[in-house]
Amino acid sequence: MRHIFSETWSGLRRHISMVVAVVVTAFVSLTLFGAGLLVYQYADALKGNWYDRVEISVFLCTEATLGDNCTPGAGVTDAERSLIEETLTTNPEVASVEFETKEEAYREFQEAFEGSPIQDSLTVEQMQESFRVKLVDPQQFEGVVSSVAGLPGVQAVQDMREILRPLINALQAAQVAALVTSGLLLLAAALQIGNTIRMAAVARRREIGIMRLVGASYAYIMAPFLLESLIAGVLGVVLACGTIAGLVAWLTQNPQLSIQAGGWIGWQEAGIAMAGVAAVGIVLSIVPTLIATRRYLRV
Amino acid sequence: MIRFDDVSKTYEGQRRAALSNVDLEIDKGEFVFLVGQSGSGKSTFLRLVLREYRPSRGRVFVAGRELNRLHNWKIPGLRRQIGTVFQDFRLLPGKTVYENVAFALQVIGKPRREIRQVVPETLELVGLDGKGDRLPEELSGGEQQRVAVARAFVNRPRILIADEPTGNLDPATSVGIMKLLDRINRTGTTVVMATHDSTIVDQMRKRVVQLVDGRVVRDQARGVYGQQ
């Protein structure tokens, strides 16, 4: 045991600059990986937040509206309206249905365009009645849309997801970009660790040759290399986790930023990111070592 | 102690067999010279004993184990029963004589107390007492080879393999090494030595196995180097 530790220590000292390079690479790539995990979670939280507000609007016919399901010159009938409502409320995908009257729509219009020249351009009668539908699963909107789109008295069905789609696409792209970028950096770090350990193995190949010859076990020969890369990996993990913790502390304590990140990035998310960083950091240090030394330890 | 049953070995990518149809049995406590020109298969024979390679055909038995069936993780156990000496000594340059010999015991996990006792004993046996603090570069070739022999023997192996151990030494020094190997042999250790050195073989009058192109062409008790 003493011998393994002294070999590890002398190995670390012998190529200290390489070890520092490995620690720095591991640190930077793991930090970016952790930041990537935070961005990913932030984007998820943001998406969830938007989806919570997403609703489907079913606009009903008026005397003036045109549409495949509207009778020209006549608005929606009471029978048609209650059939539409029943169709919506009995659909298991629907969480809630609210009815907006012409008066309510008019009031909303007035508020939205207060002081604008078009504020007075419409009358109450010209406004459309609508059903505002919230879904159980915002992703599953097609079924609900198609169940009412063809009913008589429905002028148009508008899904807010369509409006949010470009934003959500951008968020998803950001998620992918964060993961791909940190993945590439992690790959570079893995290769560097592999190379460093390979060089250490070459530097010690006399010792390794003699150890094999006198019957040292593989675990024994391997241990200094594994310990060496593990120490470098753990240092990288600690530094990366510290940086992530600092970043999250700054985000949550800075009032202006915390409005932006409002409650979506907190210590729970930071914990998940750090756990991910630790797991990846350990794998990152062990796997390249096993691969790099396999050649030198082959029987 | 060592048995080859119709063993052939062909290295990957080579047509000619390094060993062909070798049948050989070496008993416990024997001293055997393996003679033959370079490329005749001497080193391949020794490497098969050490299980650095598997035979292409046939079966190899060493110290009661069939090496063809030996799991990889059991190879270290096999090698702890075999001491090995090479032409080029293979000492660790940064370590003293004592540390070089102790290294062989440290890496197989022997307790420190045992190491502190056994290493000086072995250094005395090989005639290096008082030189434990020297570095290999401060020693003559003969002394360096004695360190290598001490390292090979320090764990009291049942078999000692020597691949051209006198190849880098002058005749007078070689005689010293041979006396040492003979002394180790007398403790009951089986010694297998590959060599080119006809003078030594002729002087020792031990069993001689001659290889030509990977085949055993002569196996003679109390033999000499050349054909008779």
Interface residues (C-beta under 8 A of the other chain):
Chain A: R2 H3 R206 E207 G209 I210 M211 R212 L213 V214 G215 A216 S217 Y218 Y220 I221 V299
Chain B: L50 R51 E52 N72 W73 I75 P76 G77 L78 R79 R80 Q81 I82 G83 T84 R90 L92 F103 A104 Q106 V107 I108 G109 R112 R151 N155
